[in-house]
Amino acid sequence: MFTHDSNSPGHNSSKEDNTEPAYSETVLATEKEQDVMSCSLVLSSVGISHRISQTPENTFLQVSSENLHAAQFQIQSYLYENRNWPPKPDTSVETFTQFLQPPTLLLIGALALFFTVTGSWSMDSSWFTQGAGDADKILQGHEYYRLITALTLHADAVHLLGNCLFGGFLFHFFCRLTGNGFGMFAMLLTAGMGNYINVTLHGDNHRFVGFSTAVFAIIGMLAMLNRHGRVSKRYVRVIPFMAGAALLAMIGSSGERTDLGAHFFGLCAGFVTGWILGRPLFLRLRESLLLQTSLFIFSCAIIIFCWKTALA
């Protein structure tokens, strides 16, 4: 056994004084020697004489019986004040470093390029007859691919411009927090959920197109990430802009062939998905380049597969 005595600063020893304090009380016993050394420094700082003893299994901190209560109080106070030290690793969204820049230009460019092919809403266009959201065909014909293909169609150029302007900004910001793969997949999944809830409640004879459901889904996810403290303070500044963008998008896209219900349910679905994305497990999974790349490719494949099915 190894022992080490630490006397209080006021204790003067001499050759004539051979009396040793009786360190009969153990105030700390642990396998972690560093913890005992830290508590030893605490007791030394307040002048409490003590001894450190070691065995192959444990390290002990011992004091005399008259100093027992004072030592216990000092050690408990020290442990309480340092209960959160060292701090846990920061898992906020701010600590995440993107592997690649968000594919914002790719998304906006694809929507704009696709609009030059499909044109404005027309019942004579096979793109709209085969790909537009149609509650009857989704619910009765089980053509669920329309939940996704409808996101890529727009009623007119103004509708497209509004979605590209607000949607592009929000999508870029969202992917900076979640990663390209998680961001793309979460957006498609949540927007599809919003569209499905909307057609279920609307019933038959309801048609819709537009990327705005995805825009509101992103707003909902960002709001939940912020609510749970997953968005840093410097990012919180853009939250009012998001609210304004949502209001302007809702007011400005209330035409004949756009759907406020899809916007609302996209927002609600975004709340749910955003809560899930804010869990520590998903925050850790963002760091996987393989997973992010796989989800991004899978998301693009979903869009291609849905349109291939629609046009088959």
C-alpha positions as CSV (number, residue, x, y, z in Angstrom):
1,M,0.0,0.0,0.0
2,F,1.2,3.5,-0.9
3,T,0.4,6.4,1.5
4,H,0.9,10.1,1.3
5,D,0.2,12.6,4.1
6,S,-0.8,16.2,3.5
7,N,-0.9,18.4,6.6
8,S,-2.6,21.7,6.8
9,P,-0.5,24.9,6.2
10,G,-0.8,25.8,9.9
11,H,0.7,22.5,11.2
12,N,4.3,22.8,12.2
13,S,6.2,19.6,12.6
14,S,9.5,19.2,14.5
15,K,11.9,16.5,15.3
16,E,10.6,16.5,18.9
17,D,7.0,16.0,17.8
18,N,6.5,12.5,16.7
19,T,2.7,12.5,17.0
20,E,0.9,11.7,13.8
21,P,-2.8,12.5,13.1
22,A,-5.0,9.5,13.1
23,Y,-6.4,9.3,9.6
24,S,-9.1,6.8,10.5
25,E,-12.0,8.1,8.3
26,T,-12.2,7.5,4.6
27,V,-14.1,10.3,2.7
28,L,-13.4,9.0,-0.8
29,A,-12.5,5.6,-2.3
30,T,-12.4,5.2,-6.1
31,E,-10.5,3.5,-8.9
32,K,-9.8,6.9,-10.5
33,E,-6.7,8.3,-8.9
34,Q,-7.2,11.6,-10.7
35,D,-10.5,12.2,-8.8
36,V,-8.7,11.6,-5.4
37,M,-5.9,14.0,-6.4
38,S,-8.4,16.7,-7.3
39,C,-10.2,16.3,-4.0
40,S,-6.9,16.3,-2.2
41,L,-6.2,19.7,-3.6
42,V,-9.6,20.9,-2.4
43,L,-8.9,19.8,1.1
44,S,-5.4,21.3,1.0
45,S,-6.8,24.6,-0.1
46,V,-9.0,24.9,3.0
47,G,-6.4,23.5,5.4
48,I,-7.8,20.1,6.1
49,S,-5.1,17.6,6.9
50,H,-5.5,14.3,5.1
51,R,-3.8,11.2,3.7
52,I,-3.9,9.5,0.3
53,S,-3.6,5.7,0.3
54,Q,-3.4,3.3,-2.6
55,T,-4.0,-0.4,-3.0
56,P,-3.9,-2.3,-6.3
57,E,-7.6,-1.9,-6.7
58,N,-8.5,1.6,-5.2
59,T,-7.2,4.9,-4.1
60,F,-8.4,6.3,-0.7
61,L,-8.6,9.8,0.7
62,Q,-8.6,9.7,4.5
63,V,-9.0,12.3,7.3
64,S,-9.1,12.3,11.0
65,S,-12.4,11.9,12.8
66,E,-12.6,15.5,13.9
67,N,-12.2,16.7,10.3
68,L,-14.7,14.2,8.8
69,H,-17.7,16.4,8.4
70,A,-15.8,19.4,7.2
71,A,-14.0,17.2,4.6
72,Q,-17.2,15.6,3.4
73,F,-18.8,19.1,3.0
74,Q,-15.9,20.4,1.0
75,I,-15.7,17.4,-1.3
76,Q,-19.5,17.3,-1.9
77,S,-19.5,21.0,-2.7
78,Y,-16.7,20.5,-5.1
79,L,-18.3,17.5,-6.8
80,Y,-21.7,19.4,-7.1
81,E,-20.1,22.5,-8.6
82,N,-18.2,20.4,-11.1
83,R,-21.0,17.9,-11.9
84,N,-21.1,19.0,-15.6
85,W,-17.4,19.1,-16.1
86,P,-15.9,18.3,-18.5
87,P,-18.7,19.5,-20.7
88,K,-20.3,17.0,-23.1
89,P,-19.4,17.1,-26.7
90,D,-21.4,19.7,-28.6
91,T,-24.0,18.1,-30.8
92,S,-25.6,21.3,-32.1
93,V,-26.1,21.7,-35.8
94,E,-23.5,24.5,-35.8
95,T,-20.7,22.0,-35.1
96,F,-21.5,20.1,-38.3
97,T,-19.1,20.7,-41.2
98,Q,-20.4,20.1,-44.7
99,F,-18.5,17.8,-47.0
100,L,-19.8,19.5,-50.1
101,Q,-21.7,22.7,-50.8
102,P,-25.6,22.3,-50.8
103,P,-26.9,21.4,-54.3
104,T,-29.0,24.6,-54.4
105,L,-28.2,25.6,-57.9
106,L,-28.7,22.0,-59.0
107,L,-32.2,22.0,-57.5
108,I,-33.3,25.4,-58.8
109,G,-31.7,24.7,-62.2
110,A,-33.5,21.4,-62.5
111,L,-36.9,22.9,-61.6
112,A,-36.4,25.7,-64.1
113,L,-35.1,23.5,-66.9
114,F,-38.0,21.0,-66.3
115,F,-40.5,23.9,-66.6
116,T,-39.1,24.7,-70.0
117,V,-40.0,21.2,-71.0
118,T,-43.4,20.9,-69.3
119,G,-44.6,24.5,-69.7
120,S,-47.5,25.9,-67.8
121,W,-50.5,23.9,-66.5
122,S,-52.4,22.4,-69.4
123,M,-54.8,19.4,-69.5
124,D,-53.5,18.7,-73.0
125,S,-50.0,18.2,-71.6
126,S,-49.1,14.6,-70.8
127,W,-46.7,15.8,-68.1
128,F,-49.6,17.3,-66.2
129,T,-52.1,14.5,-66.9
130,Q,-49.6,11.9,-65.9
131,G,-47.7,13.7,-63.1
132,A,-49.9,16.3,-61.4
133,G,-51.3,15.6,-58.0
134,D,-54.8,14.0,-58.4
135,A,-56.6,12.9,-55.2
136,D,-58.8,10.4,-57.1
137,K,-56.0,8.7,-58.9
138,I,-53.8,8.6,-55.7
139,L,-56.5,7.3,-53.4
140,Q,-58.4,5.1,-55.8
141,G,-55.8,4.2,-58.4
142,H,-52.9,4.0,-55.9
143,E,-50.7,6.2,-58.1
144,Y,-48.6,7.3,-55.1
145,Y,-45.8,8.5,-57.4
146,R,-47.9,11.7,-58.0
147,L,-47.1,12.8,-54.5
148,I,-43.5,13.4,-55.7
149,T,-43.9,14.2,-59.4
150,A,-46.4,17.0,-58.5
151,L,-43.6,18.7,-56.6
152,T,-41.6,19.2,-59.9
153,L,-44.5,20.8,-61.9
154,H,-45.6,24.4,-61.7
155,A,-48.8,26.2,-62.8
156,D,-46.9,29.1,-64.5
157,A,-43.7,31.1,-64.5
158,V,-44.7,33.2,-61.5
159,H,-45.4,30.1,-59.5
160,L,-42.0,28.7,-60.4
161,L,-40.1,31.9,-59.6
162,G,-41.6,32.2,-56.1
163,N,-40.8,28.6,-55.3
164,C,-37.2,28.9,-56.6
165,L,-36.6,32.1,-54.8
166,F,-37.8,31.1,-51.3
167,G,-37.3,27.4,-51.7
168,G,-33.7,27.8,-53.0
169,F,-32.7,29.9,-50.0
170,L,-34.4,27.7,-47.4
171,F,-33.1,24.5,-49.0
172,H,-29.5,25.8,-49.1
173,F,-29.8,26.8,-45.4
174,F,-31.4,23.5,-44.4
175,C,-28.7,21.4,-46.1
176,R,-26.0,23.4,-44.4
177,L,-27.4,22.0,-41.1
178,T,-28.3,18.5,-42.1
179,G,-26.1,17.6,-45.0
180,N,-27.0,17.1,-48.6
181,G,-28.2,13.6,-48.3
182,F,-30.3,14.0,-45.2
183,G,-31.6,17.3,-46.4
184,M,-32.7,16.0,-49.8
185,F,-34.3,12.8,-48.5
186,A,-36.0,14.6,-45.6
187,M,-37.4,17.2,-47.9
188,L,-38.9,14.6,-50.3
189,L,-40.2,12.4,-47.6
190,T,-41.8,15.2,-45.6
191,A,-43.3,16.9,-48.7
192,G,-44.8,13.6,-49.9
193,M,-46.3,13.1,-46.4
194,G,-47.8,16.6,-46.5
195,N,-49.3,15.9,-50.0
196,Y,-50.7,12.6,-48.9
197,I,-52.4,14.0,-45.7
198,N,-53.8,16.8,-47.9
199,V,-55.4,14.5,-50.5
200,T,-56.7,12.2,-47.8
201,L,-58.6,15.0,-46.1
202,H,-59.7,16.7,-49.4
203,G,-61.1,13.6,-50.9
204,D,-61.7,13.1,-54.7
205,N,-61.7,15.8,-57.4
206,H,-58.7,17.6,-56.0
207,R,-55.7,18.5,-58.1
208,F,-52.4,20.3,-57.2
209,V,-48.9,21.0,-58.4
210,G,-45.9,22.9,-57.1
211,F,-42.8,22.7,-55.0
212,S,-44.2,24.9,-52.3
213,T,-45.3,21.9,-50.2
214,A,-41.6,21.1,-49.9
215,V,-40.8,24.8,-49.1
216,F,-43.2,24.7,-46.1
217,A,-41.9,21.3,-45.1
218,I,-38.4,22.8,-44.8
219,I,-39.7,25.7,-42.8
220,G,-41.3,23.3,-40.3
221,M,-38.2,21.2,-40.0
222,L,-36.0,24.3,-39.4
223,A,-38.5,25.6,-36.8
224,M,-38.3,22.3,-34.8
225,L,-34.5,22.2,-35.0
226,N,-34.4,25.7,-33.6
227,R,-37.0,25.0,-30.9
228,H,-34.8,22.2,-29.5
229,G,-31.6,24.3,-29.6
230,R,-30.1,22.6,-32.6
231,V,-29.6,25.8,-34.5
232,S,-26.9,28.2,-33.3
233,K,-27.6,31.8,-32.3
234,R,-26.1,33.2,-35.5
235,Y,-28.5,31.1,-37.6
236,V,-31.6,32.1,-35.5
237,R,-31.4,35.5,-37.1
238,V,-32.9,34.1,-40.3
239,I,-35.9,32.6,-38.6
240,P,-38.0,35.8,-39.0
241,F,-37.1,35.8,-42.7
242,M,-38.4,32.3,-42.9
243,A,-41.7,33.3,-41.3
244,G,-42.0,36.2,-43.7
245,A,-41.2,34.0,-46.7
246,A,-43.8,31.5,-45.6
247,L,-46.5,34.2,-45.3
248,L,-45.5,35.7,-48.6
249,A,-45.5,32.3,-50.3
250,M,-48.9,31.5,-48.9
251,I,-50.4,34.8,-50.0
252,G,-48.7,34.9,-53.3
253,S,-49.4,31.3,-54.3
254,S,-53.1,31.1,-53.6
255,G,-54.0,30.8,-57.3
256,E,-56.5,28.4,-58.8
257,R,-54.1,25.4,-59.2
258,T,-52.1,25.8,-56.0
259,D,-53.2,24.4,-52.7
260,L,-53.0,26.1,-49.3
261,G,-53.9,22.8,-47.6
262,A,-50.8,21.2,-49.0
263,H,-48.7,24.1,-47.6
264,F,-50.3,23.7,-44.2
265,F,-49.8,19.9,-44.0
266,G,-46.3,20.2,-45.4
267,L,-45.5,22.5,-42.5
268,C,-47.1,20.1,-40.0
269,A,-45.2,17.2,-41.4
270,G,-42.0,19.3,-41.2
271,F,-42.6,19.8,-37.5
272,V,-42.6,16.0,-37.0
273,T,-39.6,15.3,-39.2
274,G,-37.7,18.2,-37.7
275,W,-38.2,16.8,-34.3
276,I,-36.7,13.5,-35.5
277,L,-33.8,15.1,-37.2
278,G,-32.9,16.9,-33.9
279,R,-32.3,13.6,-32.1
280,P,-28.7,13.0,-31.1
281,L,-28.6,9.8,-33.2
282,F,-29.4,11.7,-36.4
283,L,-27.0,14.5,-35.5
284,R,-24.2,11.9,-35.3
285,L,-25.2,10.2,-38.5
286,R,-24.7,13.4,-40.4
287,E,-20.9,12.9,-40.1
288,S,-21.0,9.8,-42.4
289,L,-20.0,10.8,-45.9
290,L,-21.1,7.4,-47.2
291,L,-24.6,7.8,-45.7
292,Q,-25.0,11.3,-47.0
293,T,-23.9,10.4,-50.5
294,S,-26.1,7.3,-50.5
295,L,-29.2,9.3,-49.4
296,F,-28.6,12.0,-51.9
297,I,-28.3,9.5,-54.8
298,F,-31.3,7.5,-53.5
299,S,-33.4,10.8,-53.4
300,C,-32.5,11.6,-57.0
301,A,-33.4,8.0,-57.9
302,I,-36.8,8.4,-56.3
303,I,-37.7,11.4,-58.4
304,I,-36.5,9.6,-61.6
305,F,-38.3,6.4,-60.7
306,C,-41.6,8.3,-60.0
307,W,-41.5,10.1,-63.3
308,K,-40.5,6.9,-65.1
309,T,-43.5,5.2,-63.5
310,A,-45.8,8.1,-64.4
311,L,-44.8,8.1,-68.1
312,A,-44.7,4.4,-68.5
